[in-house]
Amino acid sequence: MTREPERNRTFSRRGLLTVAGGLGVAGLAGCTQENPNVGSTADSTSGDTGGSGGGGSGGPLTGDISIAGSSTVFPIATAMAERFEVDHPDVDVSIQSTGSGGGFANYFCTGQTDFNNASRPIQPEEEEQCAGNDVESIELKVATDALTVIVSNDNDFIGDGLTVEQLYEIWSAESAAETWADVDDEWPDEPIELYGPSDASGTYDYFIEAIIGEESSHRQDYSPTEQDRTILQGVSGSEYAIGYLGFAYYSQNADAVQAVPIKDGDGDYVEPSLETALAGDYTPLSRPLFTYPKVSALEEEHIEAFARYWLANSTSEAIIADEVGYVPLSEAERDQMLGRIYAVVEGLN
């Protein structure tokens, strides 16, 4: 398959993300940091917590930070990096959107990057590759996503939504429905056009885990890409198209396509939203999002400071929910993740 060029922060995705209306994020529990500005978490980047072992050098932070991985986590990393660089102008953070698997295989586990973003946990074969190159990582949860199935605004036949079983029929290589009528005989006898992430994407991996399962595989006769906008453009352009992507990109383009409510088992059809993901109602497509810092990189003062800064802001409604479009961490989750950083840095001293 043809892989599109990797995206980097020279054209920031923040420019594509505007505040989503009607999401009701003000009531999200556990989200206490409201200020999106850098100064809201000054303690996380000061000499008190910014240096190795929490000591710090007392001088300005300097150096480069390299990040690759998930396109789903990309907008969170970008938002954090841009704020961090304002407070620390001598630190340069470069971010590539390569897909979770592409980031692990081609950048992080080969020792080329300091962080790898992922929309699913690191896989055993990736851990083995990293170990072979003396790369050790820690897993840090940074948000929760509601993976979103989308169809064209012209689609008027799906009705209430799709069941998990129907999603399996559409996307499984074993079933591989050719027309919409193959899924439901009351639907049009028209070919299904499919758009989705490539096999380098954690979103692809998670969809297999949640919908397709181990007994089958993801069908390959679809249009794969690592560019969310390509999925959205493909689906919006055809009445008979369907695709899936992270909630943030859908929520900022909700006028262009329809999000499909999903029915899991005997439950009701549930729309993807911050509220339904937080409440655990949007199953099985709500999922945790991660970043994986390299343990040895945390010995560098500016990299440890950035990791702490990111996690300190992971409860922020203003950044995670309003600006990006995901569910922030609870305070307890934030503290647990910061504890992991602290434990690793203490062990390095």
C-alpha positions as YAML, in Angstrom:
chain: A
units: angstrom
residues:
- id: 1
  name: MET
  ca: [0.00, 0.00, 0.00]
- id: 2
  name: THR
  ca: [1.10, 3.57, -0.58]
- id: 3
  name: ARG
  ca: [1.91, 5.40, 2.63]
- id: 4
  name: GLU
  ca: [1.31, 9.15, 2.76]
- id: 5
  name: PRO
  ca: [4.11, 11.49, 3.88]
- id: 6
  name: GLU
  ca: [4.46, 11.75, 7.66]
- id: 7
  name: ARG
  ca: [3.02, 14.87, 9.24]
- id: 8
  name: ASN
  ca: [5.16, 17.07, 11.48]
- id: 9
  name: ARG
  ca: [4.58, 20.18, 13.52]
- id: 10
  name: THR
  ca: [5.77, 22.59, 10.83]
- id: 11
  name: PHE
  ca: [2.08, 22.80, 9.99]
- id: 12
  name: SER
  ca: [0.53, 22.48, 13.43]
- id: 13
  name: ARG
  ca: [-2.68, 20.53, 13.68]
- id: 14
  name: ARG
  ca: [-3.82, 23.01, 16.31]
- id: 15
  name: GLY
  ca: [-4.68, 25.28, 13.40]
- id: 16
  name: LEU
  ca: [-7.27, 22.71, 12.35]
- id: 17
  name: LEU
  ca: [-8.75, 22.28, 15.81]
- id: 18
  name: THR
  ca: [-11.42, 24.72, 16.97]
- id: 19
  name: VAL
  ca: [-13.53, 24.45, 20.08]
- id: 20
  name: ALA
  ca: [-16.32, 21.92, 19.61]
- id: 21
  name: GLY
  ca: [-19.75, 23.23, 20.46]
- id: 22
  name: GLY
  ca: [-22.40, 21.48, 22.48]
- id: 23
  name: LEU
  ca: [-20.10, 18.94, 24.12]
- id: 24
  name: GLY
  ca: [-20.95, 19.90, 27.69]
- id: 25
  name: VAL
  ca: [-17.41, 19.42, 28.94]
- id: 26
  name: ALA
  ca: [-17.79, 21.77, 31.92]
- id: 27
  name: GLY
  ca: [-19.27, 19.00, 34.01]
- id: 28
  name: LEU
  ca: [-16.45, 16.48, 33.50]
- id: 29
  name: ALA
  ca: [-15.42, 15.07, 36.86]
- id: 30
  name: GLY
  ca: [-11.86, 15.25, 38.11]
- id: 31
  name: CYS
  ca: [-10.74, 18.03, 35.76]
- id: 32
  name: THR
  ca: [-9.53, 20.83, 37.97]
- id: 33
  name: GLN
  ca: [-6.92, 22.73, 35.96]
- id: 34
  name: GLU
  ca: [-8.78, 25.29, 33.94]
- id: 35
  name: ASN
  ca: [-5.97, 27.59, 32.79]
- id: 36
  name: PRO
  ca: [-4.57, 26.62, 29.37]
- id: 37
  name: ASN
  ca: [-1.59, 28.96, 29.70]
- id: 38
  name: VAL
  ca: [1.90, 27.83, 30.46]
- id: 39
  name: GLY
  ca: [2.03, 29.56, 33.83]
- id: 40
  name: SER
  ca: [-0.77, 27.38, 35.21]
- id: 41
  name: THR
  ca: [1.69, 24.58, 35.98]
- id: 42
  name: ALA
  ca: [4.89, 26.48, 36.63]
- id: 43
  name: ASP
  ca: [5.84, 24.09, 39.42]
- id: 44
  name: SER
  ca: [6.11, 21.22, 36.95]
- id: 45
  name: THR
  ca: [8.84, 22.96, 34.98]
- id: 46
  name: SER
  ca: [10.68, 24.82, 37.71]
- id: 47
  name: GLY
  ca: [13.78, 23.78, 39.59]
- id: 48
  name: ASP
  ca: [11.54, 22.02, 42.14]
- id: 49
  name: THR
  ca: [10.48, 19.29, 39.73]
- id: 50
  name: GLY
  ca: [12.12, 19.99, 36.42]
- id: 51
  name: GLY
  ca: [15.52, 18.40, 36.87]
- id: 52
  name: SER
  ca: [16.72, 14.86, 37.33]
- id: 53
  name: GLY
  ca: [15.62, 13.60, 40.71]
- id: 54
  name: GLY
  ca: [13.55, 16.76, 41.18]
- id: 55
  name: GLY
  ca: [16.62, 18.91, 41.79]
- id: 56
  name: GLY
  ca: [17.20, 20.95, 38.65]
- id: 57
  name: SER
  ca: [20.25, 22.98, 37.62]
- id: 58
  name: GLY
  ca: [18.74, 26.37, 38.45]
- id: 59
  name: GLY
  ca: [19.41, 27.64, 34.92]
- id: 60
  name: PRO
  ca: [17.17, 27.82, 31.85]
- id: 61
  name: LEU
  ca: [16.17, 24.57, 30.19]
- id: 62
  name: THR
  ca: [17.82, 23.90, 26.82]
- id: 63
  name: GLY
  ca: [17.86, 21.03, 24.34]
- id: 64
  name: ASP
  ca: [15.86, 19.09, 21.77]
- id: 65
  name: ILE
  ca: [12.97, 16.68, 22.31]
- id: 66
  name: SER
  ca: [11.90, 14.27, 19.57]
- id: 67
  name: ILE
  ca: [8.47, 12.63, 19.48]
- id: 68
  name: ALA
  ca: [6.88, 10.25, 16.96]
- id: 69
  name: GLY
  ca: [3.85, 7.97, 16.91]
- id: 70
  name: SER
  ca: [0.07, 8.14, 16.99]
- id: 71
  name: SER
  ca: [-1.87, 10.61, 14.86]
- id: 72
  name: THR
  ca: [-4.60, 10.44, 17.52]
- id: 73
  name: VAL
  ca: [-2.26, 11.64, 20.28]
- id: 74
  name: PHE
  ca: [-0.54, 14.13, 17.94]
- id: 75
  name: PRO
  ca: [-2.82, 17.11, 18.78]
- id: 76
  name: ILE
  ca: [-2.33, 16.62, 22.53]
- id: 77
  name: ALA
  ca: [1.45, 16.47, 22.15]
- id: 78
  name: THR
  ca: [1.35, 19.55, 19.94]
- id: 79
  name: ALA
  ca: [-0.73, 21.55, 22.40]
- id: 80
  name: MET
  ca: [1.60, 20.66, 25.26]
- id: 81
  name: ALA
  ca: [4.77, 21.31, 23.25]
- id: 82
  name: GLU
  ca: [3.67, 24.73, 22.07]
- id: 83
  name: ARG
  ca: [2.88, 25.82, 25.62]
- id: 84
  name: PHE
  ca: [6.11, 24.36, 27.01]
- id: 85
  name: GLU
  ca: [8.20, 26.13, 24.36]
- id: 86
  name: VAL
  ca: [6.67, 29.48, 25.28]
- id: 87
  name: ASP
  ca: [7.92, 29.05, 28.84]
- id: 88
  name: HIS
  ca: [11.22, 27.47, 27.71]
- id: 89
  name: PRO
  ca: [12.21, 29.08, 24.39]
- id: 90
  name: ASP
  ca: [15.57, 27.27, 24.31]
- id: 91
  name: VAL
  ca: [13.84, 23.89, 24.13]
- id: 92
  name: ASP
  ca: [12.82, 22.65, 20.67]
- id: 93
  name: VAL
  ca: [10.14, 19.93, 20.50]
- id: 94
  name: SER
  ca: [9.72, 18.15, 17.16]
- id: 95
  name: ILE
  ca: [6.68, 15.92, 16.64]
- id: 96
  name: GLN
  ca: [6.00, 13.47, 13.80]
- id: 97
  name: SER
  ca: [2.67, 11.75, 13.16]
- id: 98
  name: THR
  ca: [3.75, 8.29, 12.01]
- id: 99
  name: GLY
  ca: [1.11, 6.04, 13.53]
- id: 100
  name: SER
  ca: [1.63, 4.16, 16.80]
- id: 101
  name: GLY
  ca: [3.24, 1.12, 15.22]
- id: 102
  name: GLY
  ca: [5.25, 3.11, 12.71]
- id: 103
  name: GLY
  ca: [6.62, 5.24, 15.53]
- id: 104
  name: PHE
  ca: [7.63, 2.26, 17.64]
- id: 105
  name: ALA
  ca: [9.17, 0.26, 14.79]
- id: 106
  name: ASN
  ca: [10.94, 2.99, 12.86]
- id: 107
  name: TYR
  ca: [11.83, 5.63, 15.43]
- id: 108
  name: PHE
  ca: [11.41, 4.87, 19.12]
- id: 109
  name: CYS
  ca: [12.58, 1.26, 19.35]
- id: 110
  name: THR
  ca: [15.55, 2.08, 17.14]
- id: 111
  name: GLY
  ca: [16.59, 4.77, 19.61]
- id: 112
  name: GLN
  ca: [15.89, 7.80, 17.42]
- id: 113
  name: THR
  ca: [13.15, 9.49, 19.47]
- id: 114
  name: ASP
  ca: [12.59, 10.39, 23.12]
- id: 115
  name: PHE
  ca: [8.83, 9.70, 23.22]
- id: 116
  name: ASN
  ca: [6.42, 7.55, 21.25]
- id: 117
  name: ASN
  ca: [2.73, 8.43, 21.28]
- id: 118
  name: ALA
  ca: [0.31, 5.52, 21.01]
- id: 119
  name: SER
  ca: [-3.43, 4.99, 20.80]
- id: 120
  name: ARG
  ca: [-3.05, 1.45, 22.15]
- id: 121
  name: PRO
  ca: [-0.57, -0.23, 24.50]
- id: 122
  name: ILE
  ca: [2.89, -1.21, 23.28]
- id: 123
  name: GLN
  ca: [2.88, -4.73, 21.80]
- id: 124
  name: PRO
  ca: [5.16, -7.62, 22.89]
- id: 125
  name: GLU
  ca: [7.05, -7.61, 19.59]
- id: 126
  name: GLU
  ca: [7.66, -3.87, 19.99]
- id: 127
  name: GLU
  ca: [8.94, -4.38, 23.52]
- id: 128
  name: GLU
  ca: [11.26, -7.07, 22.17]
- id: 129
  name: GLN
  ca: [12.56, -4.75, 19.43]
- id: 130
  name: CYS
  ca: [13.12, -1.97, 21.97]
- id: 131
  name: ALA
  ca: [14.94, -4.33, 24.34]
- id: 132
  name: GLY
  ca: [17.20, -5.46, 21.52]
- id: 133
  name: ASN
  ca: [18.31, -1.85, 21.12]
- id: 134
  name: ASP
  ca: [18.57, -1.17, 24.89]
- id: 135
  name: VAL
  ca: [15.52, 1.11, 24.77]
- id: 136
  name: GLU
  ca: [13.42, 0.97, 27.94]
- id: 137
  name: SER
  ca: [10.14, 2.88, 28.24]
- id: 138
  name: ILE
  ca: [7.38, 3.64, 30.71]
- id: 139
  name: GLU
  ca: [3.68, 3.79, 29.86]
- id: 140
  name: LEU
  ca: [1.91, 7.07, 30.63]
- id: 141
  name: LYS
  ca: [-1.83, 7.46, 30.03]
- id: 142
  name: VAL
  ca: [-2.59, 11.00, 28.80]
- id: 143
  name: ALA
  ca: [-6.31, 11.01, 27.89]
- id: 144
  name: THR
  ca: [-9.31, 8.91, 26.82]
- id: 145
  name: ASP
  ca: [-10.66, 8.82, 23.26]
- id: 146
  name: ALA
  ca: [-13.99, 7.76, 21.77]
- id: 147
  name: LEU
  ca: [-13.05, 6.09, 18.48]
- id: 148
  name: THR
  ca: [-15.66, 7.34, 16.03]
- id: 149
  name: VAL
  ca: [-17.35, 5.66, 13.06]
- id: 150
  name: ILE
  ca: [-18.42, 8.19, 10.45]
- id: 151
  name: VAL
  ca: [-20.69, 8.24, 7.39]
- id: 152
  name: SER
  ca: [-21.67, 10.90, 4.88]
- id: 153
  name: ASN
  ca: [-24.25, 13.54, 5.72]
- id: 154
  name: ASP
  ca: [-26.15, 12.19, 2.69]
- id: 155
  name: ASN
  ca: [-26.51, 8.76, 4.33]
- id: 156
  name: ASP
  ca: [-30.15, 8.56, 5.42]
- id: 157
  name: PHE
  ca: [-30.58, 4.78, 5.59]
- id: 158
  name: ILE
  ca: [-28.54, 3.69, 8.64]
- id: 159
  name: GLY
  ca: [-31.13, 5.16, 10.99]
- id: 160
  name: ASP
  ca: [-30.41, 4.64, 14.69]
- id: 161
  name: GLY
  ca: [-26.85, 3.48, 14.09]
- id: 162
  name: LEU
  ca: [-24.81, 0.29, 13.73]
- id: 163
  name: THR
  ca: [-24.41, -2.70, 16.00]
- id: 164
  name: VAL
  ca: [-21.02, -4.16, 16.83]
- id: 165
  name: GLU
  ca: [-22.02, -7.19, 14.77]
- id: 166
  name: GLN
  ca: [-22.77, -5.02, 11.74]
- id: 167
  name: LEU
  ca: [-19.42, -3.28, 12.09]
- id: 168
  name: TYR
  ca: [-17.82, -6.72, 12.08]
- id: 169
  name: GLU
  ca: [-19.69, -7.64, 8.88]
- id: 170
  name: ILE
  ca: [-18.50, -4.44, 7.21]
- id: 171
  name: TRP
  ca: [-14.84, -4.51, 8.29]
- id: 172
  name: SER
  ca: [-13.96, -8.17, 8.86]
- id: 173
  name: ALA
  ca: [-12.01, -9.97, 6.12]
- id: 174
  name: GLU
  ca: [-13.99, -13.11, 6.95]
- id: 175
  name: SER
  ca: [-17.35, -11.45, 6.33]
- id: 176
  name: ALA
  ca: [-16.35, -8.64, 3.94]
- id: 177
  name: ALA
  ca: [-19.83, -7.43, 3.00]
- id: 178
  name: GLU
  ca: [-19.72, -6.01, -0.50]
- id: 179
  name: THR
  ca: [-22.89, -3.92, -0.46]
- id: 180
  name: TRP
  ca: [-24.94, -2.19, 2.21]
- id: 181
  name: ALA
  ca: [-27.75, -4.65, 1.42]
- id: 182
  name: ASP
  ca: [-25.41, -7.47, 2.49]
- id: 183
  name: VAL
  ca: [-25.48, -5.96, 5.98]
- id: 184
  name: ASP
  ca: [-29.21, -5.16, 6.08]
- id: 185
  name: ASP
  ca: [-31.52, -6.14, 3.23]
- id: 186
  name: GLU
  ca: [-33.49, -2.92, 3.69]
- id: 187
  name: TRP
  ca: [-30.43, -0.85, 2.89]
- id: 188
  name: PRO
  ca: [-29.31, 0.11, -0.65]
- id: 189
  name: ASP
  ca: [-27.79, -2.53, -2.89]
- id: 190
  name: GLU
  ca: [-24.76, -0.27, -3.40]
- id: 191
  name: PRO
  ca: [-21.06, -1.00, -2.87]
- id: 192
  name: ILE
  ca: [-19.65, -0.03, 0.53]
- id: 193
  name: GLU
  ca: [-16.76, 2.44, 0.21]
- id: 194
  name: LEU
  ca: [-14.32, 2.07, 3.11]
- id: 195
  name: TYR
  ca: [-11.81, 4.57, 4.51]
- id: 196
  name: GLY
  ca: [-9.67, 4.08, 7.57]
- id: 197
  name: PRO
  ca: [-6.22, 4.26, 9.17]
- id: 198
  name: SER
  ca: [-3.35, 2.18, 7.86]
- id: 199
  name: ASP
  ca: [-1.92, -0.86, 9.63]
- id: 200
  name: ALA
  ca: [0.78, 1.37, 11.17]
- id: 201
  name: SER
  ca: [-1.91, 3.07, 13.25]
- id: 202
  name: GLY
  ca: [-2.89, 2.26, 16.81]
- id: 203
  name: THR
  ca: [-6.45, 3.18, 15.85]
- id: 204
  name: TYR
  ca: [-6.36, 0.34, 13.31]
- id: 205
  name: ASP
  ca: [-5.03, -2.06, 15.99]
- id: 206
  name: TYR
  ca: [-7.62, -0.98, 18.53]
- id: 207
  name: PHE
  ca: [-10.47, -1.38, 16.04]
- id: 208
  name: ILE
  ca: [-9.33, -4.95, 15.38]
- id: 209
  name: GLU
  ca: [-9.21, -5.67, 19.11]
- id: 210
  name: ALA
  ca: [-12.60, -4.09, 19.87]
- id: 211
  name: ILE
  ca: [-14.63, -5.05, 16.79]
- id: 212
  name: ILE
  ca: [-13.01, -7.75, 14.68]
- id: 213
  name: GLY
  ca: [-11.32, -9.95, 17.28]
- id: 214
  name: GLU
  ca: [-8.65, -12.61, 17.01]
- id: 215
  name: GLU
  ca: [-10.71, -15.03, 14.92]
- id: 216
  name: SER
  ca: [-10.64, -12.83, 11.84]
- id: 217
  name: SER
  ca: [-8.63, -9.97, 10.39]
- id: 218
  name: HIS
  ca: [-9.21, -6.45, 9.10]
- id: 219
  name: ARG
  ca: [-10.23, -6.43, 5.44]
- id: 220
  name: GLN
  ca: [-7.61, -4.92, 3.14]
- id: 221
  name: ASP
  ca: [-9.80, -3.76, 0.25]
- id: 222
  name: TYR
  ca: [-10.21, -0.26, 1.70]
- id: 223
  name: SER
  ca: [-8.48, 3.10, 1.40]
- id: 224
  name: PRO
  ca: [-5.82, 3.21, 4.16]
- id: 225
  name: THR
  ca: [-4.11, 6.40, 5.30]
- id: 226
  name: GLU
  ca: [-2.35, 8.01, 8.27]
- id: 227
  name: GLN
  ca: [-4.06, 11.33, 7.48]
- id: 228
  name: ASP
  ca: [-7.36, 11.81, 9.33]
- id: 229
  name: ARG
  ca: [-8.40, 14.53, 6.91]
- id: 230
  name: THR
  ca: [-8.18, 12.01, 4.04]
- id: 231
  name: ILE
  ca: [-10.58, 9.67, 5.84]
- id: 232
  name: LEU
  ca: [-12.98, 12.53, 6.49]
- id: 233
  name: GLN
  ca: [-12.80, 13.83, 2.91]
- id: 234
  name: GLY
  ca: [-13.37, 10.36, 1.46]
- id: 235
  name: VAL
  ca: [-16.39, 9.66, 3.64]
- id: 236
  name: SER
  ca: [-17.93, 13.10, 3.22]
- id: 237
  name: GLY
  ca: [-17.77, 12.76, -0.54]
- id: 238
  name: SER
  ca: [-19.91, 9.65, -0.92]
- id: 239
  name: GLU
  ca: [-23.34, 8.63, 0.35]
- id: 240
  name: TYR
  ca: [-22.19, 5.01, 0.53]
- id: 241
  name: ALA
  ca: [-18.88, 5.53, 2.34]
- id: 242
  name: ILE
  ca: [-17.91, 4.67, 5.92]
- id: 243
  name: GLY
  ca: [-14.76, 5.19, 7.94]
- id: 244
  name: TYR
  ca: [-13.38, 5.48, 11.46]
- id: 245
  name: LEU
  ca: [-10.96, 7.81, 13.28]
- id: 246
  name: GLY
  ca: [-10.29, 9.46, 16.64]
- id: 247
  name: PHE
  ca: [-13.04, 11.56, 18.20]
- id: 248
  name: ALA
  ca: [-11.02, 14.81, 18.27]
- id: 249
  name: TYR
  ca: [-10.79, 15.12, 14.50]
- id: 250
  name: TYR
  ca: [-14.47, 14.26, 14.06]
- id: 251
  name: SER
  ca: [-15.59, 16.73, 16.75]
- id: 252
  name: GLN
  ca: [-13.80, 19.60, 15.05]
- id: 253
  name: ASN
  ca: [-15.37, 18.68, 11.69]
- id: 254
  name: ALA
  ca: [-18.81, 17.56, 12.86]
- id: 255
  name: ASP
  ca: [-20.56, 19.57, 10.16]
- id: 256
  name: ALA
  ca: [-18.84, 17.57, 7.39]
- id: 257
  name: VAL
  ca: [-19.92, 14.03, 8.35]
- id: 258
  name: GLN
  ca: [-22.19, 12.11, 10.71]
- id: 259
  name: ALA
  ca: [-20.95, 10.19, 13.75]
- id: 260
  name: VAL
  ca: [-22.64, 6.78, 13.93]
- id: 261
  name: PRO
  ca: [-24.15, 5.67, 17.28]
- id: 262
  name: ILE
  ca: [-22.98, 2.16, 18.23]
- id: 263
  name: LYS
  ca: [-24.98, -0.59, 19.93]
- id: 264
  name: ASP
  ca: [-22.99, -3.09, 21.98]
- id: 265
  name: GLY
  ca: [-24.89, -6.26, 22.83]
- id: 266
  name: ASP
  ca: [-28.32, -5.67, 24.34]
- id: 267
  name: GLY
  ca: [-27.63, -2.03, 25.17]
- id: 268
  name: ASP
  ca: [-28.91, 1.10, 23.49]
- id: 269
  name: TYR
  ca: [-27.37, 2.90, 20.55]
- id: 270
  name: VAL
  ca: [-24.82, 5.29, 22.07]
- id: 271
  name: GLU
  ca: [-23.30, 8.31, 20.36]
- id: 272
  name: PRO
  ca: [-19.58, 8.98, 20.76]
- id: 273
  name: SER
  ca: [-18.96, 11.97, 23.04]
- id: 274
  name: LEU
  ca: [-16.77, 13.09, 25.91]
- id: 275
  name: GLU
  ca: [-19.62, 12.35, 28.31]
- id: 276
  name: THR
  ca: [-20.36, 8.82, 27.07]
- id: 277
  name: ALA
  ca: [-16.67, 7.92, 27.00]
- id: 278
  name: LEU
  ca: [-16.13, 9.25, 30.52]
- id: 279
  name: ALA
  ca: [-19.21, 7.44, 31.84]
- id: 280
  name: GLY
  ca: [-18.17, 4.14, 30.24]
- id: 281
  name: ASP
  ca: [-21.35, 4.02, 28.15]
- id: 282
  name: TYR
  ca: [-19.66, 4.19, 24.75]
- id: 283
  name: THR
  ca: [-18.49, 0.61, 24.40]
- id: 284
  name: PRO
  ca: [-16.44, -1.00, 23.04]
- id: 285
  name: LEU
  ca: [-14.85, 1.97, 21.24]
- id: 286
  name: SER
  ca: [-13.71, 4.24, 24.10]
- id: 287
  name: ARG
  ca: [-9.99, 3.75, 24.73]
- id: 288
  name: PRO
  ca: [-7.01, 5.14, 26.66]
- id: 289
  name: LEU
  ca: [-4.32, 7.16, 24.89]
- id: 290
  name: PHE
  ca: [-0.65, 6.97, 25.84]
- id: 291
  name: THR
  ca: [2.79, 8.43, 25.50]
- id: 292
  name: TYR
  ca: [5.93, 6.36, 26.16]
- id: 293
  name: PRO
  ca: [9.05, 8.27, 27.20]
- id: 294
  name: LYS
  ca: [12.42, 6.57, 26.89]
- id: 295
  name: VAL
  ca: [13.77, 5.94, 30.39]
- id: 296
  name: SER
  ca: [17.32, 7.01, 29.56]
- id: 297
  name: ALA
  ca: [16.02, 10.25, 28.01]
- id: 298
  name: LEU
  ca: [14.48, 11.22, 31.36]
- id: 299
  name: GLU
  ca: [18.00, 11.70, 32.69]
- id: 300
  name: GLU
  ca: [18.06, 14.91, 30.65]
- id: 301
  name: GLU
  ca: [16.62, 17.80, 32.63]
- id: 302
  name: HIS
  ca: [14.56, 19.35, 29.84]
- id: 303
  name: ILE
  ca: [13.02, 16.01, 28.82]
- id: 304
  name: GLU
  ca: [12.02, 15.10, 32.36]
- id: 305
  name: ALA
  ca: [10.57, 18.61, 32.79]
- id: 306
  name: PHE
  ca: [8.48, 18.24, 29.62]
- id: 307
  name: ALA
  ca: [7.18, 14.82, 30.70]
- id: 308
  name: ARG
  ca: [6.14, 16.24, 34.06]
- id: 309
  name: TYR
  ca: [4.58, 19.29, 32.41]
- id: 310
  name: TRP
  ca: [2.51, 17.14, 30.03]
- id: 311
  name: LEU
  ca: [1.16, 14.97, 32.85]
- id: 312
  name: ALA
  ca: [0.57, 17.92, 35.17]
- id: 313
  name: ASN
  ca: [-1.70, 19.40, 32.48]
- id: 314
  name: SER
  ca: [-3.42, 16.12, 31.62]
- id: 315
  name: THR
  ca: [-6.41, 17.01, 33.84]
- id: 316
  name: SER
  ca: [-6.99, 20.32, 32.05]
- id: 317
  name: GLU
  ca: [-10.46, 20.71, 30.54]
- id: 318
  name: ALA
  ca: [-9.27, 23.74, 28.61]
- id: 319
  name: ILE
  ca: [-6.50, 21.85, 26.83]
- id: 320
  name: ILE
  ca: [-7.61, 18.22, 26.63]
- id: 321
  name: ALA
  ca: [-11.39, 18.63, 26.29]
- id: 322
  name: ASP
  ca: [-12.10, 22.10, 24.90]
- id: 323
  name: GLU
  ca: [-9.12, 22.53, 22.60]
- id: 324
  name: VAL
  ca: [-8.27, 19.00, 21.52]
- id: 325
  name: GLY
  ca: [-11.47, 17.01, 22.07]
- id: 326
  name: TYR
  ca: [-10.64, 14.13, 24.42]
- id: 327
  name: VAL
  ca: [-11.50, 13.20, 28.00]
- id: 328
  name: PRO
  ca: [-8.89, 14.50, 30.49]
- id: 329
  name: LEU
  ca: [-7.38, 12.33, 33.20]
- id: 330
  name: SER
  ca: [-8.79, 12.39, 36.70]
- id: 331
  name: GLU
  ca: [-6.58, 13.83, 39.42]
- id: 332
  name: ALA
  ca: [-5.93, 10.32, 40.72]
- id: 333
  name: GLU
  ca: [-4.82, 9.13, 37.28]
- id: 334
  name: ARG
  ca: [-2.61, 12.20, 36.85]
- id: 335
  name: ASP
  ca: [-0.95, 11.60, 40.21]
- id: 336
  name: GLN
  ca: [-0.39, 7.95, 39.36]
- id: 337
  name: MET
  ca: [1.32, 8.86, 36.07]
- id: 338
  name: LEU
  ca: [3.47, 11.54, 37.72]
- id: 339
  name: GLY
  ca: [4.43, 8.93, 40.30]
- id: 340
  name: ARG
  ca: [5.71, 6.67, 37.53]
- id: 341
  name: ILE
  ca: [7.96, 9.44, 36.26]
- id: 342
  name: TYR
  ca: [9.20, 10.18, 39.77]
- id: 343
  name: ALA
  ca: [9.98, 6.51, 40.46]
- id: 344
  name: VAL
  ca: [11.93, 6.12, 37.23]
- id: 345
  name: VAL
  ca: [13.94, 9.30, 37.72]
- id: 346
  name: GLU
  ca: [14.73, 8.35, 41.31]
- id: 347
  name: GLY
  ca: [15.99, 5.00, 40.04]
- id: 348
  name: LEU
  ca: [18.31, 6.71, 37.57]
- id: 349
  name: ASN
  ca: [20.15, 8.55, 40.35]
...
